[in-house]
Amino acid sequence: MRLAGKLRALTIVFASSAQMLLAAGVTVPAADLSPLPAWPWDGLSAPFSWAGLYGGVNAGWGLEHDGGAPICIGPSAVSNGGACPDDAVGGSIHAGEIAGAQIGYNWQLDRFVFGVETDFQWSNVNGETDVAFIEPALDTALKTFADNLSHQWFGTLRGRFGVAWGHTLFYVSGGLAYARIAANSWVLFENGATSAAGGDFLRAGWVAAAGIEQALTANWSVKAEVLWYDLGTITVSGLSTPASPALIGGKTFDTTMAIYRGGINYRF
């Protein structure tokens, strides 16, 4: 009974207070009801669309293992015959920074996203091999073989297919890759002759990639992706100096590379 009495008293107090406020004409200013400022990601509350034109920039790291074999043709056209250094090796690691820009266009059907993208990259991916042996009679090191490979720039043109999950896009892509590559080799033969060969080469091949892209706002997104391209092999060779007896030195270079990069895109 006491509890019921207290509830009845509180009800009377609240009702009386409301009547007094209405009688006094108390109102809440309209300014107090204005909406709060919108957060940048408020545009993501609606179903997100990846469709349309976009562009952006990226940066990352390239890594390549060159397992191409050295070339040495000794007297009588015998491969790796007499006068050829027997300690030349073919394996070397090429690594370095990459940076560039991309532009593309997407079409979307429900959760499925189809598109095309092209990018162009500056590259500092390079590496070299130097092989030397100790000449006991001279008590000094003599260089017998050296090579250098440098990916100067490259680009791709790829088709993309992805699946959207909320504001995240998982995708794979593949297509054409092209690059400018500098490849050089140098050989010291056992008779003291040398051979130098190389140059700059334009190469084309295939590329495959996989990545993930996350929308930050209705227009901005960030991405991370891994690419693998294969441009075949490059072979350089040259006659020795002096040319008697005729000796040939050079190297075959692999031009496959793995690329790890992140980027940011803006959808127009």
C-alpha positions in Angstrom: 0.0 0.0 0.0 2.8 2.4 0.8 4.4 1.7 -2.7 1.1 2.4 -4.4 0.7 5.6 -2.5 4.2 6.8 -3.5 3.5 6.0 -7.2 0.2 7.9 -7.0 2.0 10.9 -5.5 4.8 11.0 -8.2 2.2 10.8 -10.9 0.4 13.8 -9.5 3.7 15.7 -9.2 4.7 15.0 -12.9 1.2 15.9 -14.2 1.2 19.1 -12.2 4.6 20.1 -13.5 3.6 19.5 -17.1 0.5 21.6 -16.7 2.6 24.5 -15.2 5.0 24.4 -18.1 2.3 24.4 -20.7 0.6 27.2 -18.9 3.8 29.3 -18.8 4.3 28.8 -22.5 7.7 27.2 -22.2 9.0 26.0 -25.6 12.2 24.4 -26.8 14.1 26.7 -29.2 14.2 25.3 -32.8 18.0 25.7 -32.9 18.3 23.1 -30.2 16.7 20.5 -32.5 19.1 21.1 -35.5 20.8 17.9 -36.7 24.4 17.0 -35.6 27.1 17.5 -38.2 27.5 14.5 -40.6 30.5 12.2 -40.2 32.6 11.6 -43.3 31.4 8.0 -43.6 27.7 8.8 -43.3 27.5 8.3 -47.1 28.2 4.6 -46.5 24.9 3.9 -44.8 23.2 3.3 -48.1 24.1 0.2 -50.2 27.6 1.0 -51.5 28.4 1.0 -55.2 31.8 0.5 -56.8 30.6 1.4 -60.2 32.1 4.2 -62.2 35.4 5.9 -63.0 38.2 6.0 -60.5 41.8 6.9 -60.2 44.6 7.0 -57.7 48.2 6.5 -56.7 50.2 3.6 -55.2 53.6 2.6 -53.8 55.3 -0.6 -52.7 58.1 -3.0 -53.2 59.2 -5.3 -56.0 61.2 -8.6 -55.6 62.7 -10.9 -58.2 65.0 -13.9 -58.1 67.0 -14.3 -61.3 68.0 -17.9 -61.8 69.2 -17.4 -65.4 72.4 -19.2 -66.4 75.7 -17.5 -67.4 76.8 -18.1 -71.0 80.4 -19.0 -71.9 81.4 -20.6 -75.2 85.1 -21.5 -75.3 87.4 -22.5 -78.2 85.9 -24.8 -80.8 82.4 -23.5 -79.8 82.3 -25.7 -76.7 79.8 -24.4 -74.2 81.5 -23.9 -70.8 84.6 -25.4 -72.3 88.3 -24.5 -71.9 89.1 -20.9 -70.9 85.6 -20.5 -69.3 85.5 -19.5 -65.6 84.0 -22.4 -63.7 82.8 -20.4 -60.7 80.3 -18.1 -62.5 76.8 -18.3 -61.0 73.4 -17.4 -62.3 71.3 -16.7 -59.2 70.8 -13.2 -57.8 68.1 -11.2 -55.9 66.7 -8.0 -57.4 64.6 -5.8 -55.1 63.6 -2.1 -54.8 60.9 0.5 -54.5 58.1 1.1 -57.0 55.6 3.9 -57.2 52.9 4.9 -59.7 49.4 5.8 -60.6 46.3 3.9 -61.8 43.0 4.6 -63.5 40.0 2.3 -64.1 36.3 1.8 -64.6 33.9 -0.6 -62.8 30.5 -2.1 -63.6 28.5 -3.7 -60.8 25.8 -6.3 -60.8 24.5 -6.9 -57.3 27.6 -8.1 -55.3 29.7 -8.7 -58.4 32.0 -6.1 -59.8 33.6 -6.2 -63.2 36.2 -3.7 -64.4 39.3 -2.7 -66.3 42.3 -1.0 -64.9 45.6 0.3 -66.3 48.6 1.5 -64.3 52.1 2.9 -64.9 55.0 2.5 -62.4 58.4 3.9 -61.8 60.7 1.2 -60.6 64.0 1.0 -58.6 64.0 -2.9 -58.7 67.6 -3.9 -59.5 70.3 -6.3 -58.5 73.7 -7.6 -59.5 76.1 -10.6 -59.2 79.8 -10.3 -58.7 81.9 -13.5 -58.7 85.6 -13.5 -57.8 88.3 -16.0 -56.9 91.6 -15.8 -55.1 94.6 -16.2 -57.5 97.3 -17.8 -55.2 100.2 -16.8 -57.4 99.1 -13.1 -57.3 97.6 -13.3 -53.8 94.7 -11.2 -55.0 91.0 -11.5 -56.0 90.2 -11.6 -59.7 86.6 -10.9 -60.9 85.5 -13.6 -63.3 81.8 -12.8 -63.8 79.4 -10.0 -63.2 75.8 -9.2 -64.2 73.3 -6.4 -63.5 69.5 -6.4 -64.1 67.3 -3.3 -63.6 63.5 -2.9 -64.1 63.4 0.8 -65.0 59.6 1.2 -65.4 56.6 -1.1 -66.1 52.9 -0.9 -66.7 49.9 -3.2 -66.8 46.5 -3.4 -68.5 44.2 -5.7 -66.6 40.6 -6.9 -66.4 39.2 -7.1 -62.9 36.6 -9.3 -61.2 35.5 -8.8 -57.6 32.9 -9.6 -55.0 31.7 -6.8 -52.7 31.0 -7.5 -49.1 29.6 -4.4 -47.4 32.1 -1.7 -48.1 34.9 -4.1 -48.8 35.8 -5.4 -52.3 37.8 -8.7 -52.8 39.1 -9.0 -56.3 41.4 -10.7 -58.8 42.8 -9.3 -62.0 45.0 -10.3 -65.0 46.1 -9.2 -68.4 49.1 -7.5 -70.1 52.3 -6.4 -68.6 55.1 -4.4 -70.3 58.4 -3.0 -69.0 61.8 -1.5 -69.9 64.6 -3.5 -68.5 68.4 -2.9 -68.5 70.4 -6.2 -68.6 74.3 -6.4 -68.7 76.9 -9.0 -68.2 80.7 -9.2 -68.1 83.0 -12.2 -68.2 86.7 -12.7 -67.6 88.1 -15.7 -69.4 91.0 -17.8 -68.0 93.3 -16.6 -70.8 92.7 -12.9 -69.8 90.2 -12.0 -72.5 87.0 -10.3 -71.5 83.5 -10.0 -72.9 80.9 -7.4 -72.2 77.3 -7.4 -73.4 74.0 -5.9 -72.7 71.6 -3.0 -73.3 68.0 -1.7 -72.7 65.1 -3.9 -73.7 61.3 -3.5 -74.0 59.5 -6.6 -73.0 55.8 -7.6 -72.8 54.2 -10.6 -71.0 51.4 -11.5 -68.6 50.4 -10.4 -65.2 48.0 -11.7 -62.5 47.0 -10.1 -59.2 44.8 -10.3 -56.2 43.8 -7.7 -53.7 41.4 -6.1 -51.3 39.9 -2.6 -51.3 38.1 -0.8 -48.4 35.8 2.2 -48.8 36.5 5.0 -46.4 33.9 7.4 -47.6 31.5 7.5 -50.6 34.4 8.5 -52.8 37.7 7.5 -51.1 39.0 4.0 -50.7 42.3 2.3 -49.9 43.7 -1.0 -51.3 46.4 -3.6 -50.9 47.4 -6.0 -53.6 50.0 -8.5 -54.8 50.9 -8.8 -58.5 53.1 -11.3 -60.3 54.3 -10.7 -63.8 56.4 -12.7 -66.3 58.1 -11.1 -69.3 60.0 -14.1 -70.4 63.8 -14.1 -70.6 66.5 -11.8 -71.9 69.7 -13.2 -73.3 72.8 -11.0 -73.9 76.2 -12.2 -75.3 79.3 -10.8 -76.9 82.6 -11.8 -78.4 85.7 -11.6 -76.3 88.5 -9.0 -76.5 90.9 -9.9 -77.9 89.0 -12.0 -80.3 91.6 -14.7 -80.9 90.7 -17.4 -80.0 87.0 -16.5 -80.4 85.3 -16.7 -77.1 81.7 -15.7 -76.2 80.4 -14.6 -72.9 77.0 -13.4 -71.6 74.0 -14.4 -69.6 70.3 -15.3 -69.7 68.1 -13.2 -67.4 64.8 -14.1 -65.9 62.3 -11.2 -65.9 59.6 -12.5 -63.5 58.8 -10.2 -60.5 56.4 -10.2 -57.5 55.0 -6.7 -56.5 53.6 -5.8 -53.1 51.9 -2.5 -53.0 49.2 -0.3 -51.4 47.3 2.5 -52.9 44.4 5.0 -52.5 41.6 5.6 -55.1 39.1 8.3 -55.6 35.8 7.5 -57.4 34.4 10.4 -59.6 
